[in-house]
């Protein structure tokens, strides 16, 4: 088992996993803050942790919606990181980019007012545009396209943990029918994950944790 004291929060109407990952004694990385910024902030305060990075496994609305409030609460000192191919989901034009995704995922454009109310939220831009093999904090970045073109995983090799976002779940993998999705690419990404050390603990974007070996043995491909 990992030696890290990883905190798990389930946030938002789609039950997104938000992970708080300690970086030393007083700092943390916030992985996929999809909603409920008050819960995220209060939990960090209870743990006496100052967020240093916000790490985004991909840019879908249910993984990033708490960004504006988190940045405001931390006086803009947080640094946001996302793969360069998903950077379009952040910044001043994010509303227009997210709209077709929300309609495709939820079947109703009204949901955009839950995640990105017009005139109330402007997504901040990324501070770091990540690429395959790059590093940030203790993590190596793995580019795993398929759910989105810029889907990525954050792998702490020393701790034996990986955050896979919506690429790999327990017993399943991310949908590919949304804009920018690709079944061919996600299968290639899954094959790559399944070739890794089977003992690696998987922390997905939704659902329960698992291991590489457990998922590789299910014969999903």
PENOR-V856032 format. One record per residue. N is the residue number from 0. RES is the residue in one letter. SS is DSSP state (helix for helix, strand for strand, loop for the rest). OMEGA is omega in whole degrees, 0 to 359 (999 if undefined). BURIAL is # if it has 16 or more other C-alpha atoms within 10 Angstrom, else .. Layout:
((N	RES	SS	OMEGA	BURIAL) (N	RES	SS	OMEGA	BURIAL))
This chain:
((0	X	loop	179	.) (1	X	loop	177	.) (2	X	loop	183	.) (3	X	loop	175	.) (4	X	loop	185	.) (5	X	loop	180	.) (6	X	strand	184	.) (7	X	strand	173	.) (8	X	strand	175	#) (9	X	strand	190	#) (10	X	strand	170	#) (11	X	loop	184	#) (12	X	loop	178	.) (13	X	loop	176	.) (14	X	loop	179	#) (15	X	strand	175	#) (16	X	strand	171	#) (17	X	strand	184	#) (18	X	strand	174	#) (19	X	strand	190	#) (20	X	strand	183	#) (21	X	strand	174	#) (22	X	strand	188	#) (23	X	loop	187	.) (24	X	loop	191	.) (25	X	loop	182	.) (26	X	strand	180	#) (27	X	strand	167	#) (28	X	strand	174	#) (29	X	strand	184	#) (30	X	strand	176	#) (31	X	loop	176	#) (32	X	loop	190	#) (33	X	loop	181	#) (34	X	loop	173	#) (35	X	loop	182	#) (36	X	helix	179	#) (37	X	helix	177	.) (38	X	helix	180	.) (39	X	helix	182	#) (40	X	helix	181	#) (41	X	helix	179	.) (42	X	helix	176	#) (43	X	helix	180	#) (44	X	helix	179	.) (45	X	helix	180	.) (46	X	loop	182	#) (47	X	loop	180	.) (48	X	loop	175	#) (49	X	strand	180	#) (50	X	strand	179	#) (51	X	strand	180	#) (52	X	strand	161	#) (53	X	strand	182	#) (54	X	strand	184	#) (55	X	loop	178	#) (56	X	loop	173	#) (57	X	loop	190	#) (58	X	loop	183	#) (59	X	loop	188	#) (60	X	helix	184	#) (61	X	helix	177	#) (62	X	helix	187	#) (63	X	loop	193	#) (64	X	loop	181	#) (65	X	loop	185	#) (66	X	helix	184	#) (67	X	helix	182	#) (68	X	helix	177	#) (69	X	helix	179	#) (70	X	helix	179	#) (71	X	helix	181	.) (72	X	helix	182	.) (73	X	loop	177	.) (74	X	loop	176	.) (75	X	loop	183	.) (76	X	loop	177	.) (77	X	loop	176	#) (78	X	strand	185	#) (79	X	strand	180	#) (80	X	strand	178	#) (81	X	strand	177	#) (82	X	strand	186	#) (83	X	helix	182	#) (84	X	helix	176	#) (85	X	helix	182	#) (86	X	helix	179	#) (87	X	helix	180	#) (88	X	helix	179	#) (89	X	loop	176	#) (90	X	loop	191	.) (91	X	loop	184	.) (92	X	loop	186	.) (93	X	helix	181	#) (94	X	helix	182	#) (95	X	helix	179	.) (96	X	helix	184	.) (97	X	helix	187	#) (98	X	helix	180	#) (99	X	helix	177	#) (100	X	helix	182	#) (101	X	helix	178	#) (102	X	helix	181	.) (103	X	helix	184	.) (104	X	helix	189	.) (105	X	helix	179	.) (106	X	loop	186	.) (107	X	loop	181	.) (108	X	helix	182	.) (109	X	helix	180	.) (110	X	helix	179	.) (111	X	helix	179	#) (112	X	helix	174	.) (113	X	helix	187	.) (114	X	helix	185	#) (115	X	loop	179	#) (116	X	loop	181	.) (117	X	loop	178	.) (118	X	loop	182	.) (119	X	loop	182	.) (120	X	loop	169	#) (121	X	loop	182	#) (122	X	loop	176	#) (123	X	loop	177	#) (124	X	loop	177	#) (125	X	loop	172	#) (126	X	loop	180	.) (127	X	strand	173	#) (128	X	strand	190	.) (129	X	strand	176	#) (130	X	loop	177	#) (131	X	loop	176	.) (132	X	loop	177	.) (133	X	loop	178	.) (134	X	strand	172	.) (135	X	strand	188	.) (136	X	loop	180	.) (137	X	loop	191	.) (138	X	strand	165	#) (139	X	strand	182	#) (140	X	strand	173	#) (141	X	strand	177	#) (142	X	strand	186	#) (143	X	loop	183	#) (144	X	loop	177	#) (145	X	loop	174	#) (146	X	loop	165	#) (147	X	loop	180	#) (148	X	loop	181	#) (149	X	loop	176	#) (150	X	loop	183	#) (151	X	strand	173	#) (152	X	strand	177	#) (153	X	strand	187	#) (154	X	strand	171	#) (155	X	strand	185	#) (156	X	loop	183	.) (157	X	loop	181	.) (158	X	loop	180	.) (159	X	loop	180	#) (160	X	strand	178	#) (161	X	strand	178	#) (162	X	strand	192	#) (163	X	strand	180	#) (164	X	strand	181	#) (165	X	loop	174	#) (166	X	loop	183	#) (167	X	strand	174	#) (168	X	strand	170	#) (169	X	loop	177	#) (170	X	loop	184	.) (171	X	strand	175	.) (172	X	strand	187	#) (173	X	loop	179	#) (174	X	loop	182	#) (175	X	loop	184	#) (176	X	loop	177	.) (177	X	loop	176	.) (178	X	loop	178	.) (179	X	loop	178	.) (180	X	loop	180	#) (181	X	loop	178	#) (182	X	helix	179	.) (183	X	helix	182	.) (184	X	helix	181	#) (185	X	helix	176	#) (186	X	helix	176	#) (187	X	helix	178	.) (188	X	helix	178	#) (189	X	helix	177	#) (190	X	helix	178	.) (191	X	helix	179	.) (192	X	helix	184	#) (193	X	helix	176	#) (194	X	loop	180	.) (195	X	loop	179	.) (196	X	loop	184	.) (197	X	loop	182	#) (198	X	loop	182	.) (199	X	loop	177	#) (200	X	strand	183	#) (201	X	strand	176	#) (202	X	strand	189	#) (203	X	strand	180	#) (204	X	loop	177	#) (205	X	loop	175	#) (206	X	loop	188	.) (207	X	loop	174	.) (208	X	loop	180	.) (209	X	strand	175	#) (210	X	strand	177	#) (211	X	helix	183	#) (212	X	helix	181	#) (213	X	helix	182	#) (214	X	helix	178	#) (215	X	helix	183	#) (216	X	loop	185	.) (217	X	loop	178	.) (218	X	loop	182	.) (219	X	loop	184	.) (220	X	loop	999	.))
